[in-house]
Amino acid sequence: NLTHQMGGCVDGSALLQISRMNIDRVFIGACSVSTGTGICGFDHADVTFKRTLINTSKHSIVLATNEKFSVRAPHRIAEIQEIQQLVVEHDLPRSELEILELFGAPIIRADA
C-alpha cells in the first residue's frame, strides 16, 4: 500500500487566490503520466489545484521523472494535449518517448 504525501497548501483559499491572478507560465509536477490516462495525481485537492493552475495559465509545463510513467494515479489533472510542454529525464526509454510523440506530446528532454 503506497502512501503519497503532498507538500503544499491546496485548499479553497488557494484556489480563490489563483482565480485572482494573471499567470503566464506554470510548472507542475505529476504523480503519473500516460497517453491513456493523461497527467494524473493521487490527492483530489492537489489535482484540483493543479488543474486550476493549468486552466488559469497561458503556458503549462509538466515535469515528470521516469518513474511517473509506470505509475497509475486515480485523479486526472489534464490530458497530455492540454499542456504546452512535458519535461522528461534525459534517459526516458526511447519506446516511451515514441508513444508520447505519437500522441502529440510536446516533449523536452532534460540534459544529463
MARGULO-464576 format. One record per residue: x negated, y negated, z of N, C-alpha, C, O in turn. Coordinates in nm, 3 decimals. Layout:
% residues N
+---------+---------+---------+---------+---------+---------+---------+---------+---------+---------+---------+---------+
!     npx !     npy !     npz !    capx !    capy !    capz !     cpx !     cpy !     cpz !     opx !     opy !     opz !
+---------+---------+---------+---------+---------+---------+---------+---------+---------+---------+---------+---------+
!       X !       Y !       Z !       X !       Y !       Z !       X !       Y !       Z !       X !       Y !       Z !
...
+---------+---------+---------+---------+---------+---------+---------+---------+---------+---------+---------+---------+
% end
This chain:
% residues 112
+---------+---------+---------+---------+---------+---------+---------+---------+---------+---------+---------+---------+
!     npx !     npy !     npz !    capx !    capy !    capz !     cpx !     cpy !     cpz !     opx !     opy !     opz !
+---------+---------+---------+---------+---------+---------+---------+---------+---------+---------+---------+---------+
!  -0.084 !   0.117 !   0.000 !   0.000 !   0.000 !   0.000 !  -0.088 !  -0.124 !   0.000 !  -0.162 !  -0.147 !   0.095 !
!  -0.081 !  -0.202 !  -0.105 !  -0.164 !  -0.321 !  -0.118 !  -0.102 !  -0.439 !  -0.045 !   0.019 !  -0.461 !  -0.052 !
!  -0.185 !  -0.514 !   0.024 !  -0.141 !  -0.637 !   0.088 !  -0.202 !  -0.753 !   0.012 !  -0.324 !  -0.758 !  -0.006 !
!  -0.120 !  -0.844 !  -0.032 !  -0.166 !  -0.958 !  -0.110 !  -0.148 !  -1.084 !  -0.026 !  -0.042 !  -1.108 !   0.031 !
!  -0.254 !  -1.164 !  -0.020 !  -0.249 !  -1.286 !   0.057 !  -0.253 !  -1.406 !  -0.035 !  -0.314 !  -1.403 !  -0.142 !
!  -0.189 !  -1.510 !   0.010 !  -0.185 !  -1.634 !  -0.065 !  -0.245 !  -1.742 !   0.023 !  -0.218 !  -1.746 !   0.143 !
!  -0.325 !  -1.829 !  -0.034 !  -0.390 !  -1.933 !   0.044 !  -0.342 !  -2.072 !   0.007 !  -0.424 !  -2.157 !  -0.028 !
!  -0.213 !  -2.096 !   0.012 !  -0.164 !  -2.227 !  -0.026 !  -0.025 !  -2.254 !   0.028 !   0.043 !  -2.165 !   0.079 !
!   0.015 !  -2.379 !   0.016 !   0.147 !  -2.422 !   0.060 !   0.237 !  -2.430 !  -0.063 !   0.213 !  -2.511 !  -0.152 !
!   0.339 !  -2.346 !  -0.068 !   0.424 !  -2.340 !  -0.186 !   0.572 !  -2.348 !  -0.151 !   0.656 !  -2.284 !  -0.214 !
!   0.604 !  -2.426 !  -0.051 !   0.742 !  -2.436 !  -0.007 !   0.820 !  -2.538 !  -0.091 !   0.768 !  -2.592 !  -0.188 !
!   0.943 !  -2.563 !  -0.052 !   1.029 !  -2.658 !  -0.124 !   0.971 !  -2.798 !  -0.130 !   0.989 !  -2.869 !  -0.229 !
!   0.903 !  -2.839 !  -0.025 !   0.840 !  -2.971 !  -0.024 !   0.733 !  -2.982 !  -0.133 !   0.722 !  -3.085 !  -0.200 !
!   0.656 !  -2.877 !  -0.150 !   0.553 !  -2.876 !  -0.254 !   0.617 !  -2.884 !  -0.392 !   0.568 !  -2.955 !  -0.480 !
!   0.727 !  -2.811 !  -0.413 !   0.797 !  -2.816 !  -0.541 !   0.852 !  -2.956 !  -0.569 !   0.846 !  -3.004 !  -0.682 !
!   0.903 !  -3.020 !  -0.467 !   0.955 !  -3.155 !  -0.481 !   0.843 !  -3.252 !  -0.521 !   0.862 !  -3.337 !  -0.608 !
!   0.728 !  -3.239 !  -0.458 !   0.615 !  -3.325 !  -0.491 !   0.569 !  -3.306 !  -0.635 !   0.536 !  -3.403 !  -0.704 !
!   0.565 !  -3.182 !  -0.681 !   0.527 !  -3.155 !  -0.819 !   0.624 !  -3.224 !  -0.916 !   0.582 !  -3.281 !  -1.017 !
!   0.751 !  -3.218 !  -0.885 !   0.851 !  -3.278 !  -0.975 !   0.835 !  -3.430 !  -0.986 !   0.887 !  -3.490 !  -1.080 !
!   0.764 !  -3.490 !  -0.895 !   0.741 !  -3.636 !  -0.896 !   0.608 !  -3.675 !  -0.959 !   0.572 !  -3.792 !  -0.961 !
!   0.536 !  -3.577 !  -1.010 !   0.402 !  -3.602 !  -1.064 !   0.400 !  -3.594 !  -1.217 !   0.483 !  -3.527 !  -1.279 !
!   0.303 !  -3.664 !  -1.274 !   0.271 !  -3.651 !  -1.416 !   0.143 !  -3.570 !  -1.424 !   0.035 !  -3.621 !  -1.394 !
!   0.154 !  -3.445 !  -1.463 !   0.039 !  -3.355 !  -1.463 !  -0.006 !  -3.332 !  -1.607 !   0.072 !  -3.285 !  -1.691 !
!  -0.131 !  -3.365 !  -1.635 !  -0.185 !  -3.345 !  -1.769 !  -0.235 !  -3.203 !  -1.789 !  -0.210 !  -3.142 !  -1.893 !
!  -0.305 !  -3.150 !  -1.689 !  -0.367 !  -3.018 !  -1.704 !  -0.362 !  -2.945 !  -1.572 !  -0.398 !  -2.999 !  -1.468 !
!  -0.316 !  -2.820 !  -1.577 !  -0.308 !  -2.738 !  -1.456 !  -0.387 !  -2.609 !  -1.477 !  -0.383 !  -2.549 !  -1.584 !
!  -0.458 !  -2.569 !  -1.373 !  -0.532 !  -2.443 !  -1.371 !  -0.467 !  -2.355 !  -1.266 !  -0.458 !  -2.394 !  -1.149 !
!  -0.423 !  -2.237 !  -1.307 !  -0.364 !  -2.147 !  -1.208 !  -0.431 !  -2.010 !  -1.218 !  -0.484 !  -1.971 !  -1.322 !
!  -0.428 !  -1.939 !  -1.108 !  -0.475 !  -1.802 !  -1.105 !  -0.358 !  -1.708 !  -1.129 !  -0.242 !  -1.745 !  -1.108 !
!  -0.389 !  -1.590 !  -1.173 !  -0.286 !  -1.489 !  -1.197 !  -0.319 !  -1.364 !  -1.117 !  -0.436 !  -1.328 !  -1.102 !
!  -0.217 !  -1.299 !  -1.066 !  -0.236 !  -1.170 !  -0.998 !  -0.236 !  -1.056 !  -1.098 !  -0.295 !  -0.951 !  -1.074 !
!  -0.168 !  -1.079 !  -1.212 !  -0.153 !  -0.975 !  -1.313 !  -0.136 !  -1.041 !  -1.449 !  -0.066 !  -1.142 !  -1.462 !
!  -0.200 !  -0.984 !  -1.551 !  -0.186 !  -1.033 !  -1.689 !  -0.162 !  -0.913 !  -1.779 !  -0.236 !  -0.814 !  -1.775 !
!  -0.059 !  -0.923 !  -1.862 !  -0.025 !  -0.815 !  -1.953 !   0.051 !  -0.872 !  -2.072 !   0.130 !  -0.966 !  -2.057 !
!   0.028 !  -0.814 !  -2.189 !   0.106 !  -0.858 !  -2.305 !   0.252 !  -0.817 !  -2.291 !   0.340 !  -0.879 !  -2.352 !
!   0.278 !  -0.714 !  -2.213 !   0.415 !  -0.667 !  -2.193 !   0.493 !  -0.747 !  -2.090 !   0.610 !  -0.779 !  -2.111 !
!   0.429 !  -0.779 !  -1.979 !   0.500 !  -0.847 !  -1.870 !   0.460 !  -0.993 !  -1.854 !   0.526 !  -1.067 !  -1.782 !
!   0.354 !  -1.036 !  -1.919 !   0.312 !  -1.175 !  -1.912 !   0.218 !  -1.202 !  -1.795 !   0.146 !  -1.113 !  -1.748 !
!   0.221 !  -1.325 !  -1.749 !   0.142 !  -1.371 !  -1.635 !   0.230 !  -1.353 !  -1.512 !   0.339 !  -1.410 !  -1.506 !
!   0.185 !  -1.273 !  -1.414 !   0.271 !  -1.238 !  -1.301 !   0.201 !  -1.256 !  -1.167 !   0.080 !  -1.272 !  -1.159 !
!   0.283 !  -1.254 !  -1.062 !   0.233 !  -1.266 !  -0.926 !   0.310 !  -1.177 !  -0.830 !   0.413 !  -1.119 !  -0.866 !
!   0.259 !  -1.167 !  -0.709 !   0.319 !  -1.081 !  -0.608 !   0.417 !  -1.154 !  -0.516 !   0.514 !  -1.094 !  -0.470 !
!   0.392 !  -1.281 !  -0.490 !   0.474 !  -1.355 !  -0.395 !   0.572 !  -1.446 !  -0.470 !   0.531 !  -1.529 !  -0.551 !
!   0.701 !  -1.431 !  -0.441 !   0.803 !  -1.507 !  -0.514 !   0.783 !  -1.658 !  -0.501 !   0.795 !  -1.730 !  -0.601 !
!   0.752 !  -1.706 !  -0.382 !   0.734 !  -1.851 !  -0.362 !   0.613 !  -1.901 !  -0.442 !   0.620 !  -2.008 !  -0.503 !
!   0.505 !  -1.825 !  -0.442 !   0.386 !  -1.862 !  -0.518 !   0.415 !  -1.865 !  -0.667 !   0.370 !  -1.956 !  -0.738 !
!   0.489 !  -1.767 !  -0.715 !   0.525 !  -1.761 !  -0.857 !   0.614 !  -1.880 !  -0.895 !   0.594 !  -1.939 !  -1.001 !
!   0.709 !  -1.914 !  -0.812 !   0.796 !  -2.030 !  -0.838 !   0.714 !  -2.158 !  -0.845 !   0.737 !  -2.243 !  -0.931 !
!   0.618 !  -2.171 !  -0.754 !   0.529 !  -2.287 !  -0.751 !   0.448 !  -2.294 !  -0.881 !   0.440 !  -2.400 !  -0.944 !
!   0.388 !  -2.183 !  -0.921 !   0.306 !  -2.182 !  -1.042 !   0.390 !  -2.204 !  -1.167 !   0.346 !  -2.273 !  -1.260 !
!   0.509 !  -2.148 !  -1.172 !   0.599 !  -2.169 !  -1.285 !   0.635 !  -2.317 !  -1.297 !   0.640 !  -2.372 !  -1.407 !
!   0.660 !  -2.380 !  -1.184 !   0.692 !  -2.523 !  -1.183 !   0.573 !  -2.605 !  -1.231 !   0.590 !  -2.701 !  -1.306 !
!   0.452 !  -2.567 !  -1.189 !   0.332 !  -2.637 !  -1.236 !   0.320 !  -2.626 !  -1.388 !   0.293 !  -2.726 !  -1.455 !
!   0.338 !  -2.507 !  -1.441 !   0.328 !  -2.487 !  -1.586 !   0.433 !  -2.569 !  -1.660 !   0.404 !  -2.631 !  -1.762 !
!   0.556 !  -2.568 !  -1.610 !   0.664 !  -2.641 !  -1.676 !   0.646 !  -2.792 !  -1.668 !   0.696 !  -2.864 !  -1.754 !
!   0.577 !  -2.840 !  -1.566 !   0.557 !  -2.984 !  -1.547 !   0.434 !  -3.035 !  -1.621 !   0.429 !  -3.152 !  -1.660 !
!   0.338 !  -2.950 !  -1.641 !   0.211 !  -2.990 !  -1.701 !   0.217 !  -2.992 !  -1.853 !   0.290 !  -2.915 !  -1.915 !
!   0.138 !  -3.081 !  -1.913 !   0.126 !  -3.084 !  -2.058 !   0.041 !  -2.970 !  -2.110 !   0.062 !  -2.921 !  -2.222 !
!  -0.055 !  -2.926 !  -2.030 !  -0.151 !  -2.824 !  -2.073 !  -0.174 !  -2.728 !  -1.957 !  -0.215 !  -2.770 !  -1.849 !
!  -0.149 !  -2.599 !  -1.979 !  -0.166 !  -2.500 !  -1.872 !  -0.275 !  -2.400 !  -1.908 !  -0.282 !  -2.348 !  -2.019 !
!  -0.360 !  -2.374 !  -1.809 !  -0.472 !  -2.283 !  -1.824 !  -0.462 !  -2.178 !  -1.715 !  -0.450 !  -2.211 !  -1.597 !
!  -0.466 !  -2.051 !  -1.754 !  -0.460 !  -1.941 !  -1.659 !  -0.597 !  -1.876 !  -1.651 !  -0.657 !  -1.845 !  -1.754 !
!  -0.645 !  -1.856 !  -1.529 !  -0.774 !  -1.794 !  -1.505 !  -0.749 !  -1.651 !  -1.458 !  -0.674 !  -1.628 !  -1.362 !
!  -0.811 !  -1.554 !  -1.526 !  -0.785 !  -1.414 !  -1.491 !  -0.914 !  -1.333 !  -1.494 !  -0.981 !  -1.324 !  -1.597 !
!  -0.948 !  -1.275 !  -1.381 !  -1.063 !  -1.186 !  -1.375 !  -1.023 !  -1.048 !  -1.429 !  -0.904 !  -1.018 !  -1.440 !
!  -1.121 !  -0.967 !  -1.462 !  -1.096 !  -0.838 !  -1.529 !  -0.995 !  -0.749 !  -1.459 !  -0.913 !  -0.685 !  -1.525 !
!  -1.000 !  -0.743 !  -1.326 !  -0.910 !  -0.651 !  -1.255 !  -0.763 !  -0.691 !  -1.269 !  -0.675 !  -0.609 !  -1.244 !
!  -0.734 !  -0.814 !  -1.308 !  -0.595 !  -0.859 !  -1.322 !  -0.523 !  -0.792 !  -1.439 !  -0.401 !  -0.794 !  -1.447 !
!  -0.600 !  -0.731 !  -1.530 !  -0.542 !  -0.666 !  -1.646 !  -0.500 !  -0.522 !  -1.619 !  -0.434 !  -0.459 !  -1.702 !
!  -0.537 !  -0.469 !  -1.502 !  -0.499 !  -0.332 !  -1.468 !  -0.400 !  -0.329 !  -1.351 !  -0.375 !  -0.222 !  -1.295 !
!  -0.346 !  -0.443 !  -1.314 !  -0.253 !  -0.455 !  -1.202 !  -0.117 !  -0.496 !  -1.256 !  -0.108 !  -0.572 !  -1.353 !
!  -0.013 !  -0.447 !  -1.194 !   0.123 !  -0.487 !  -1.231 !   0.185 !  -0.557 !  -1.110 !   0.190 !  -0.500 !  -1.001 !
!   0.233 !  -0.679 !  -1.131 !   0.297 !  -0.756 !  -1.024 !   0.444 !  -0.777 !  -1.061 !   0.477 !  -0.783 !  -1.180 !
!   0.532 !  -0.789 !  -0.962 !   0.676 !  -0.789 !  -0.989 !   0.738 !  -0.920 !  -1.039 !   0.845 !  -0.918 !  -1.100 !
!   0.673 !  -1.033 !  -1.015 !   0.737 !  -1.162 !  -1.046 !   0.666 !  -1.232 !  -1.162 !   0.545 !  -1.255 !  -1.157 !
!   0.741 !  -1.265 !  -1.267 !   0.683 !  -1.329 !  -1.385 !   0.669 !  -1.480 !  -1.367 !   0.763 !  -1.549 !  -1.330 !
!   0.548 !  -1.528 !  -1.393 !   0.520 !  -1.672 !  -1.391 !   0.551 !  -1.730 !  -1.529 !   0.621 !  -1.830 !  -1.541 !
!   0.498 !  -1.665 !  -1.633 !   0.516 !  -1.715 !  -1.770 !   0.482 !  -1.605 !  -1.869 !   0.410 !  -1.510 !  -1.837 !
!   0.533 !  -1.619 !  -1.989 !   0.491 !  -1.534 !  -2.099 !   0.353 !  -1.583 !  -2.144 !   0.319 !  -1.699 !  -2.124 !
!   0.275 !  -1.496 !  -2.202 !   0.142 !  -1.535 !  -2.248 !   0.151 !  -1.649 !  -2.349 !   0.065 !  -1.737 !  -2.351 !
!   0.253 !  -1.648 !  -2.433 !   0.268 !  -1.751 !  -2.536 !   0.304 !  -1.889 !  -2.479 !   0.295 !  -1.989 !  -2.550 !
!   0.344 !  -1.894 !  -2.352 !   0.383 !  -2.021 !  -2.291 !   0.265 !  -2.103 !  -2.239 !   0.279 !  -2.220 !  -2.207 !
!   0.148 !  -2.040 !  -2.232 !   0.032 !  -2.111 !  -2.181 !  -0.057 !  -2.155 !  -2.296 !  -0.053 !  -2.098 !  -2.404 !
!  -0.138 !  -2.257 !  -2.272 !  -0.224 !  -2.309 !  -2.378 !  -0.359 !  -2.239 !  -2.383 !  -0.420 !  -2.229 !  -2.490 !
!  -0.407 !  -2.188 !  -2.268 !  -0.536 !  -2.119 !  -2.267 !  -0.537 !  -2.012 !  -2.160 !  -0.482 !  -2.029 !  -2.051 !
!  -0.603 !  -1.901 !  -2.192 !  -0.624 !  -1.792 !  -2.098 !  -0.775 !  -1.773 !  -2.087 !  -0.841 !  -1.735 !  -2.184 !
!  -0.830 !  -1.800 !  -1.970 !  -0.974 !  -1.787 !  -1.949 !  -1.000 !  -1.650 !  -1.887 !  -0.945 !  -1.616 !  -1.782 !
!  -1.086 !  -1.572 !  -1.954 !  -1.119 !  -1.437 !  -1.908 !  -1.269 !  -1.427 !  -1.886 !  -1.347 !  -1.512 !  -1.930 !
!  -1.309 !  -1.321 !  -1.816 !  -1.451 !  -1.298 !  -1.791 !  -1.522 !  -1.260 !  -1.920 !  -1.461 !  -1.212 !  -2.015 !
!  -1.653 !  -1.283 !  -1.922 !  -1.734 !  -1.257 !  -2.041 !  -1.735 !  -1.109 !  -2.081 !  -1.756 !  -1.076 !  -2.197 !
!  -1.712 !  -1.020 !  -1.983 !  -1.722 !  -0.878 !  -2.011 !  -1.587 !  -0.806 !  -2.013 !  -1.580 !  -0.685 !  -1.991 !
!  -1.479 !  -0.881 !  -2.038 !  -1.350 !  -0.815 !  -2.054 !  -1.362 !  -0.717 !  -2.170 !  -1.411 !  -0.754 !  -2.277 !
!  -1.318 !  -0.592 !  -2.153 !  -1.333 !  -0.493 !  -2.261 !  -1.273 !  -0.542 !  -2.393 !  -1.167 !  -0.604 !  -2.396 !
!  -1.345 !  -0.512 !  -2.500 !  -1.305 !  -0.555 !  -2.634 !  -1.163 !  -0.508 !  -2.668 !  -1.087 !  -0.580 !  -2.733 !
!  -1.128 !  -0.387 !  -2.624 !  -0.994 !  -0.334 !  -2.653 !  -0.886 !  -0.423 !  -2.592 !  -0.782 !  -0.445 !  -2.654 !
!  -0.910 !  -0.473 !  -2.471 !  -0.813 !  -0.563 !  -2.405 !  -0.806 !  -0.697 !  -2.479 !  -0.698 !  -0.752 !  -2.497 !
!  -0.921 !  -0.747 !  -2.521 !  -0.924 !  -0.874 !  -2.597 !  -0.845 !  -0.861 !  -2.727 !  -0.771 !  -0.952 !  -2.764 !
!  -0.861 !  -0.750 !  -2.796 !  -0.792 !  -0.730 !  -2.923 !  -0.641 !  -0.728 !  -2.905 !  -0.568 !  -0.784 !  -2.987 !
!  -0.594 !  -0.663 !  -2.799 !  -0.450 !  -0.660 !  -2.772 !  -0.399 !  -0.801 !  -2.743 !  -0.295 !  -0.841 !  -2.795 !
!  -0.472 !  -0.875 !  -2.661 !  -0.431 !  -1.013 !  -2.629 !  -0.427 !  -1.099 !  -2.754 !  -0.334 !  -1.177 !  -2.773 !
!  -0.527 !  -1.084 !  -2.840 !  -0.532 !  -1.162 !  -2.964 !  -0.416 !  -1.129 !  -3.056 !  -0.362 !  -1.218 !  -3.122 !
!  -0.376 !  -1.001 !  -3.061 !  -0.261 !  -0.960 !  -3.144 !  -0.133 !  -1.031 !  -3.099 !  -0.045 !  -1.059 !  -3.180 !
!  -0.123 !  -1.059 !  -2.969 !  -0.005 !  -1.126 !  -2.915 !  -0.019 !  -1.278 !  -2.917 !   0.066 !  -1.348 !  -2.863 !
!  -0.125 !  -1.328 !  -2.977 !  -0.141 !  -1.471 !  -2.992 !  -0.193 !  -1.542 !  -2.868 !  -0.175 !  -1.662 !  -2.854 !
!  -0.257 !  -1.468 !  -2.779 !  -0.310 !  -1.530 !  -2.658 !  -0.427 !  -1.623 !  -2.693 !  -0.520 !  -1.581 !  -2.762 !
!  -0.422 !  -1.745 !  -2.648 !  -0.530 !  -1.841 !  -2.672 !  -0.645 !  -1.818 !  -2.573 !  -0.645 !  -1.875 !  -2.464 !
!  -0.741 !  -1.734 !  -2.610 !  -0.841 !  -1.684 !  -2.515 !  -0.970 !  -1.767 !  -2.519 !  -1.018 !  -1.807 !  -2.625 !
!  -1.022 !  -1.789 !  -2.401 !  -1.156 !  -1.845 !  -2.384 !  -1.233 !  -1.747 !  -2.297 !  -1.188 !  -1.712 !  -2.188 !
!  -1.349 !  -1.701 !  -2.343 !  -1.432 !  -1.611 !  -2.263 !  -1.534 !  -1.695 !  -2.186 !  -1.603 !  -1.779 !  -2.243 !
!  -1.541 !  -1.671 !  -2.056 !  -1.637 !  -1.742 !  -1.972 !  -1.777 !  -1.693 !  -2.007 !  -1.795 !  -1.579 !  -2.050 !
!  -1.875 !  -1.779 !  -1.989 !  -2.014 !  -1.740 !  -2.009 !  -2.055 !  -1.640 !  -1.901 !  -1.998 !  -1.635 !  -1.792 !
!  -2.156 !  -1.560 !  -1.935 !  -2.208 !  -1.461 !  -1.840 !  -2.273 !  -1.529 !  -1.719 !  -2.322 !  -1.461 !  -1.629 !
+---------+---------+---------+---------+---------+---------+---------+---------+---------+---------+---------+---------+
% end
